[in-house]
Amino acid sequence: MAFSERVVTHTFQNADGTSASGSVEFTLTKRMTNGATTIVPASITAALDSEGKLSQGLTANDDAGTLPADSQWRTDFRIQGATETETFYIVVPSGSGTIDLGALLPEQPLGG
C-alpha cells in the first residue's frame, strides 16, 4: 500500500467580489502510517494567488492501509480583511484529479 496525494483547489473572494488575499494553513491532526511510510503531523501553508485561488497537494487520509483511520487535516483560513480566522477539519479522499475545498468543508467552522 502507499499514500496518494490530491490537489485541493478553491477560489476566495471578498464581499465586494474582488479577489481575496491571504493563505490557508493545513495541519495533519495525527501521524499517518501506510506500510513502511509514516507522515508526521506538520503544517503546510498555501498562499492564495493574485486571483484568490488556492492549489495545494495534500496526502489523502483514507488510502487503503492508512492508520489511524481517523486522521484529518485542520484547515485554518487566514484571509486578509476577514474578521477572524476560521477553522475546519477535513478528510482528503483518495482518488484522481483535483478536489474543491468547498466540497470538503462542513457548513460551519469549529465552534460555529
N, C-alpha and C positions, 0 to 999 in steps of 0.2 A: 504494500500500500504506500501511498505518498500523499503529500499535501498538494492541493491545487490552489490557484490564485484566480480571483475575479477582479475586474476593474470596476470600481464603484464610481458612478458619474452623477452629476446633478448640476442644475443651474440655480443660482441665488440671485434675487432681485430685491432692490429696496422698495419701500412702499410707493415711491413715485415712479416705479418702473425702470429706473436706471440699474445698471449692473452693480451688484454688491461687491464689496471687497472684504478681505479677511482670510480666515483659514478654518479648517475643520481638523480637529485632533482626534485620532483613533487610538485607543489603548486596549490591548488584549487583556481581558479580565483574569485569565488563568493560563498557566503553562499548558501547551498542547503538545501531545506526543503522537506520532504516527510512525509505526515501525521503528527504525533506528534514528529518526529525526525528531528533535524537540525544538519548539519555538517558545521562547521565553516572553513573558509579558513586557511590553515596551510600548512607547508612544511613537506614533507616526503623524507628523503634521503636514497637511496638504494645503498649500496656498491656493486661493481662487485666482484664476487668470483674469485678464482685463475685461472679460465679458461676464465675470461672475461664475465661471464654470469650474467644477471640481472634477478631477480624474485621478483616482488613486487605486493602485493594485493592493488588495488585501488577501491574506490567506483565508480560505474557506474554513468555516467552523464545523462543517458536517460531512467531511470526506469519510468514506468507509475506513474504519480502523483508527480514527482520531479519538483520542481520550484526553481529558474527560469530555463527555458528550454535551456538557452544559456551558462551555466557554462562550463568551460573547465579546463583541467589540464595543467598548464605551465610546460614545461619539459626542464630542463637545463642539458646538457651533461657536466660533469666535468671530462673529461678523461685526465689522466696524459700523458704529451707529446704532446697533441693537441695544435695547435697554438692559439686557442681561445675557449671560452665557446659557444656552440651553443644552441639556444633557439627555441623551437617549442611549439605549442599549440595543444593538442589532446583532443578528446572526447572518453572516455572509454565506449564502448557499453555494455548494459546488455546482459546476456546470460550465457551459461555454458562453462566450460573449460577455458584454458588459451588463451591469445591472444598475438601475437608477436607485439612488439612495432613498428617494421618496417611497419606493415600493417596500423598503425595509423598515421604515420608521413607524413606531406606534403613533396613535393620534395625539398623544400628549407627551411632553418631556417628563423626565423624572421629577416627581413631586407635583406634576401638573394636574 
